[in-house]
Amino acid sequence: MISRRAFITALSSGFLTGHRHAHAQSSAKIPRIGFLAARPPAWRTAVSVTSTAFIERLGELGYVIGENVIVDVRTSEHDKTAEYFDLAAQLIAAGVDVLVAPNPHALETMTRATRTIPIVGVDLESDPVAKGWVVSLARPGGNVTGIFLDMPEMSGKQLELLKEVKPTLARVAVLGDSRVNSLQFRAVEVAARAMGLTLQPLPISGLDEIVGAIDNAARQRAGGLLVLSSPMLFTNLRSIAEAAVKHRLPTINLFVPFFADVGGLLAYGPEFRDLFRGAADYTARIAQRCEAC
């Protein structure tokens, strides 16, 4: 059982039920949803599956693109901060009613770009309270809502699973994105210390560093590899799996089910499609209120 925390601001009450037909929308405002994401090389694989889950869930709640909802998707080609800001500004200028941020970079950008438009985030790397996006989980305030993840307990369970696969495990390499994974690095360190494991941190900041970092872990005789979550690592799972197999390095991460799909050994975490379906639930609640504006 994973530990997941989700919260929603007091923007509306009650979830949508049943189906909302297009003809019933004729006299209501059609809500516009702004969706800002990275567009890395693997866009048409794992990332497209999660965005599809978001759109499918909207449809189940009665919001069908082209009929009674507009989803304005903007994607960053190079995953650069300046590019995100430009795209967020474009969405705001287009008059969106709600913004969807499916990664920490997009969420960081949106929280700086607007304090009034509701933002729904899916962020597995950030502490929304420490970031100042919300006052508290119980009473968030502001305009940010969404799904966030507790990492300490999950890190411990992931290390336990690696230990089960390799009982002689003593040294574990930890691959993470230096831009967003500071909380997860600390969580893994705490869990490893409790288990008597030695850690080899592998902080990286670019795609071209992934394979080299795993090669380095093997040279230093790591007995296992734990891959932290980040958009960069999520969209490069195949390279990670192939490098781990090359070195016969047992590897675990939370990218369910995508890591298994590309030949990875272990994954333990939330089902990613469910996270985006949950984000669609929150988005639909906000959209319903917007129709009455």
For each residue, the residues with C-beta under 8 A, 3 or more apart:
1:
2: 153 154 157 268 269 270
3: 149 150 153 154
4: 147 149 150 270
5: 137 148 149 150
6: 146 147 148 278
7: 134 137 140 145 146 148
8: 11 140 145 146 282 285
9: 118 134 140 141 142 143 144 145
10: 13
11: 8 118 145 285 286 289
12: 285 286 288 289
13: 10
14: 285
15: 281 284 285
16: 20 61 62 281 284 285 288
17:
18: 62
19: 62
20: 16 24 25 61 62 63 68
21: 24 25 62
22: 25 26 64 67 68
23: 26
24: 20 21 28
25: 20 21 22 28 30 67 68 291
26: 22 23
27:
28: 24 25 291 292
29: 290 291 292 293
30: 25 68 69 70 291
31: 63 69 70 97 98 286 287 290 291
32: 69 70 72 94 95 96 97
33: 69 70 71 72 96 97 98 99 100 283 287
34: 72 74 91 92 94 96 98 99 100
35: 51 54 71 72 73 74 99 100 102
36: 74 75 76 84 87 88 91 99 100 101 102 106 109 110
37: 47 51 73 74 75 76 102 103 106
38: 47 75 76 79 103 105 106 231 235
39: 43 47 75 76 77
40: 43 47 79 207 231 232 235 236
41: 235 236
42: 45 46 47 235 236 237 238
43: 39 40 47 48 75 235
44: 47 48
45: 42 48 49 235 258
46: 42 49 50 234 235 237 255 258 261 272
47: 37 38 39 40 42 43 44 50 51 234 235
48: 43 44 45 51 52
49: 45 46 52 53 258 272 273
50: 46 47 53 54 102 272 273 275 276
51: 35 37 47 48 54 55 73 102 276
52: 48 49 55 56
53: 49 50 56 57 272 273 274 276 277 280
54: 35 50 51 57 58 100 102 276 277 279 280 283
55: 51 52 58 59 65 71 280
56: 52 53 59 60 277
57: 53 54 60 61 276 277 280 281 284
58: 54 55 61 63 64 65 69 71 280 283 284
59: 55 56 62 63 64 65
60: 56 57
61: 16 20 57 58 280 281 284
62: 16 18 19 20 21 59 68 284
63: 20 31 58 59 68 69 284 287
64: 22 58 59 67 68 69
65: 55 58 59 69 70 71
66:
67: 22 25 64
68: 20 22 25 30 62 63 64
69: 30 31 32 33 58 63 64 65 287
70: 30 31 32 33 65
71: 33 35 55 58 65
72: 32 33 34 35 91 94 96
73: 35 37 51
74: 34 35 36 37 87 88 90 91
75: 36 37 38 39 43 87
76: 36 37 38 39 79 80 83 84 87 105
77: 39 83
78: 83
79: 38 40 76 83 105 231 232
80: 76 83 84
81: 84 85 105 109
82: 85 86
83: 76 77 78 79 80 86 87
84: 36 76 80 81 87 88 105 106 109
85: 81 82 88 89 109 112 113
86: 82 83 89 90
87: 36 74 75 76 83 84 90 91
88: 36 74 84 85 91 92 99 106 109 110 113 114
89: 85 86 92 93 113
90: 74 86 87 93 94
91: 34 36 72 74 87 88 94 96 99
92: 34 88 89 95 96 99 113 114 117
93: 89 90
94: 32 34 72 90 91
95: 32 92
96: 32 33 34 72 91 92 99 117
97: 31 32 33 117 118 286 287 290 293
98: 31 33 34 117 118 119 120 283 286 287 290
99: 33 34 35 36 88 91 92 96 110 114 117 118 119 120
100: 33 34 35 36 54 119 120 121 279 283
101: 36 106 107 109 110 119 120 121 122 123 146
102: 35 36 37 50 51 54 106 121 122 276 279
103: 37 38 106 107 122 123 231
104: 107 108 123 124 125 126 180 230 231
105: 38 76 79 81 84 108 109 180 231
106: 36 37 38 84 88 101 102 103 109 110 121
107: 101 103 104 110 111 119 121 123 126 133 144 146
108: 104 105 111 112 126 131
109: 36 81 84 85 88 101 105 106 112 113
110: 36 88 99 101 106 107 113 114 119 121
111: 107 108 114 119 131 133 144
112: 85 108 109
113: 85 88 89 92 109 110
114: 88 92 99 110 111 117 119 143
115: 142 143
116: 143
117: 92 96 97 98 99 114 143
118: 9 11 97 98 99 143 145 286
119: 98 99 100 101 107 110 111 114 143 144 145 146
120: 98 99 100 101 145 146 279 282 283 286
121: 100 101 102 106 107 110 128 144 145 146 147 148 279
122: 101 102 103 146 147 275 276 278 279
123: 101 103 104 107 126 128 146 147 148 149
124: 104 148 149 229 254 275
125: 104 177 180 181 183 184 229 230
126: 104 107 108 123 130 131 133 148 180 183
127: 130 131 148 183
128: 121 123 131 133 134 137 140 144 148
129: 132 133 134 135 136 137
130: 126 127
131: 108 111 126 127 128
132: 129
133: 107 111 126 128 129 142 144
134: 7 9 128 129 137 140 141 142 144
135: 129 139 140 141 142
136: 129 139 140
137: 5 7 128 129 134 140
138:
139: 135 136
140: 7 8 9 128 134 135 136 137 144 145
141: 9 134 135
142: 9 115 133 134 135
143: 9 114 115 116 117 118 119
144: 9 107 111 119 121 128 133 134 140
145: 7 8 9 11 118 119 120 121 140 282
146: 6 7 8 101 107 119 120 121 122 123 279 282
147: 4 6 121 122 123 275 278 279
148: 5 6 7 121 123 124 126 127 128
149: 3 4 5 123 124 154 229 270
150: 3 4 5 153 154
151: 154 155 183 184 187
152: 155 156 187 190 191
153: 2 3 150 156 157
154: 2 3 149 150 151 157 158 187 254 268 269
155: 151 152 158 159 184 187 188 190 191 226
156: 152 153 159 160 191 194 195
157: 2 153 154 160 161 268
158: 154 155 161 162 226 252 253 254 266 268
159: 155 156 162 163 172 188 191 192 195 197 226
160: 156 157 163 164 195
161: 157 158 164 165 252 266 268
162: 158 159 165 166 169 172 224 226 250 252 266
163: 159 160 166 167 169 195 197
164: 160 161 167
165: 161 162 169 224 250 265 266
166: 162 163 169 223 224 250
167: 163 164
168: 223
169: 162 163 165 166 172 197 223 224 250
170: 197 198 223
171: 197 198 199 200 220 221 222 223 224
172: 159 162 169 192 197 198 199 200 222 223 224 225 226
173: 199 200 201 202 213 214 217 220 222 224 225 226 249
174: 185 188 199 200 201 202 225 226 228
175: 202 204 210 213 214 217 225 226 227 228 233 240
176: 181 184 185 201 202 203 204 227 228 230 233
177: 125 180 181 203 204 205 228 230 231 232 233
178: 181 182 203 204 205
179: 205 230
180: 104 105 125 126 177 230 231
181: 125 176 177 178 184 185 203 228 229 230
182: 178 185 186
183: 125 126 127 151 186 187
184: 125 151 155 176 181 187 188 228 229
185: 174 176 181 182 188 189 201 203 228
186: 182 183 189 190
187: 151 152 154 155 183 184 190 191
188: 155 159 174 184 185 191 192 199 226 228
189: 185 186 192 193 199
190: 152 155 186 187 193 194
191: 152 155 156 159 187 188 194 195
192: 159 172 188 189 195 197 198 199
193: 189 190 196 197
194: 156 190 191
195: 156 159 160 163 191 192
196: 193
197: 159 163 169 170 171 172 192 193
198: 170 171 172 192
199: 171 172 173 174 188 189 192
200: 171 172 173 174 217 220 222
201: 173 174 176 185
202: 173 174 175 176 213 214 216 217
203: 176 177 178 181 185
204: 175 176 177 178 209 210 213
205: 177 178 179 209
206: 209 232
207: 40 210 232 236
208: 212
209: 204 205 206 212 213
210: 175 204 207 213 214 233 236 239 240 243
211: 214 215 239 243
212: 208 209 215 216
213: 173 175 202 204 209 210 216 217
214: 173 175 202 210 211 217 218 225 240 243 244 247 249
215: 211 212 218 219 243 247
216: 202 212 213 219 220
217: 173 175 200 202 213 214 220 222 225 247 249
218: 214 215 221 222 247 249
219: 215 216
220: 171 173 200 216 217
221: 171 218
222: 171 172 173 200 217 218 225 249
223: 166 168 169 170 171 172 249 250
224: 162 165 166 169 171 172 173 249 250 251 252
225: 172 173 174 175 214 217 222 244 249 250 251 252
226: 155 158 159 162 172 173 174 175 188 251 252 253
227: 175 176 233 240 251 252 253 255
228: 174 175 176 177 181 184 185 188 233 253
229: 124 125 149 181 184 233 234 253 254 255 269
230: 104 125 176 177 179 180 181 233 234
231: 38 40 79 103 104 105 177 180 234 235
232: 40 79 177 206 207 235 236
233: 175 176 177 210 227 228 229 230 236 237 240 253
234: 46 47 229 230 231 237 255 258
235: 38 40 41 42 43 45 46 47 231 232
236: 40 41 42 207 210 232 233 239 240
237: 42 46 233 234 240 241 253 255 258 259 262 264
238: 42 241 242 262 263
239: 210 211 236 242 243
240: 175 210 214 227 233 236 237 243 244 251 253 259 264
241: 237 238 244 245 251 259 262 263 264
242: 238 239 245 246 263
243: 210 211 214 215 239 240 246 247 249
244: 214 225 240 241 247 249 250 251 264 265
245: 241 242 248 249 263
246: 242 243
247: 214 215 217 218 243 244
248: 245
249: 173 214 217 218 222 223 224 225 243 244 245
250: 162 165 166 169 223 224 225 244 265 266
251: 224 225 226 227 240 241 244 259 264 265 266
252: 158 161 162 224 225 226 227 265 266 267 268
253: 158 226 227 228 229 233 237 240 259 264 266 267 269
254: 124 154 158 229 267 268 269 270
255: 46 227 229 234 237 258 259 264 267 269 272
256: 259 260 267 268 269 270 271 272
257: 260 261 267 271 272
258: 45 46 49 234 237 255 261 262 267 272
259: 237 240 241 251 253 255 256 262 264 265 266 267
260: 256 257 263 264 267
261: 46 257 258
262: 237 238 241 258 259
263: 238 241 242 245 260
264: 237 240 241 244 251 253 255 259 260 267
265: 165 244 250 251 252 259
266: 158 161 162 165 250 251 252 253 259
267: 252 253 254 255 256 257 258 259 260 264
268: 2 154 157 158 161 252 254 256
269: 2 154 229 253 254 255 256
270: 2 4 149 254 256 274 275
271: 256 257 274 275
272: 46 49 50 53 255 256 257 258 275 276
273: 49 50 53 276 277
274: 53 270 271 277 278
275: 50 122 124 147 270 271 272 278 279
276: 50 51 53 54 57 102 122 272 273 279 280
277: 53 54 56 57 273 274 280 281
278: 6 122 147 274 275 281 282
279: 54 100 102 120 121 122 146 147 275 276 282 283
280: 53 54 55 57 58 61 276 277 283 284
281: 15 16 57 61 277 278 284 285
282: 8 120 145 146 278 279 285 286
283: 33 54 58 98 100 120 279 280 286 287
284: 15 16 57 58 61 62 63 280 281 287 288
285: 8 11 12 14 15 16 281 282 288 289
286: 11 12 31 97 98 118 120 282 283 289 290
287: 31 33 63 69 97 98 283 284 290 291
288: 12 16 284 285 291 292
289: 11 12 285 286 292 293
290: 29 31 97 98 286 287 293
291: 25 28 29 30 31 287 288
292: 28 29 288 289
293: 29 97 289 290
